[in-house]
Amino acid sequence: MYLAIGDEVRKEENGPLMIVTGYASGMVECCWHDGYALQREAFRKDELVLAAAMPTSLAS
């Protein structure tokens, strides 16, 4: 799966909606807002799924 900067992703099925912001050391860098502050973290590509590719019942 190819992830481009700006893609909306989730960590597996139940994570927060995140935006891909870059790549570093083979990891995908993402950011999201948790209701209080902007969060940033890097994930392995195989941990992420495209939000658009998820069924609607899981995306909400």
C-alpha positions in Angstrom: 0.0 0.0 0.0 1.3 3.4 -1.0 0.8 6.2 1.5 1.2 9.8 0.3 1.7 12.9 2.5 -1.7 14.2 3.3 -3.5 10.8 3.3 -5.9 10.2 6.1 -5.1 7.0 7.9 -6.0 5.1 11.1 -3.9 2.7 13.1 -5.6 -0.6 12.3 -9.4 -0.5 12.7 -10.0 1.6 15.8 -7.4 4.4 16.0 -7.9 8.1 15.7 -8.1 9.7 12.2 -4.5 10.9 11.4 -2.8 12.7 8.6 0.4 11.4 7.1 3.0 14.2 7.4 6.2 12.5 6.3 8.6 9.6 6.4 11.7 9.0 8.5 13.9 5.9 9.1 11.4 3.7 7.3 8.5 4.9 9.5 5.4 6.8 8.5 5.0 10.0 10.5 1.5 11.0 11.4 -0.3 13.8 13.3 -3.8 14.1 14.8 -5.6 16.3 17.3 -6.7 14.4 20.5 -9.2 17.1 21.6 -6.5 18.9 23.7 -3.3 19.1 21.7 -1.7 18.2 18.4 -0.1 14.7 18.7 2.7 13.3 16.5 4.0 9.7 16.3 5.7 7.5 13.8 4.3 4.1 12.8 5.3 1.1 10.7 3.4 1.2 7.4 1.8 -2.2 8.1 0.2 -0.8 11.3 -1.8 1.8 9.2 -4.9 1.5 7.0 -6.2 4.2 4.7 -9.3 5.8 6.2 -11.0 5.9 2.8 -10.5 2.1 2.4 -12.3 1.3 5.6 -16.0 0.4 5.7 -18.2 3.3 6.8 -19.3 1.5 10.0 -15.6 1.4 11.1 -14.6 4.9 9.9 -16.9 6.8 12.2 
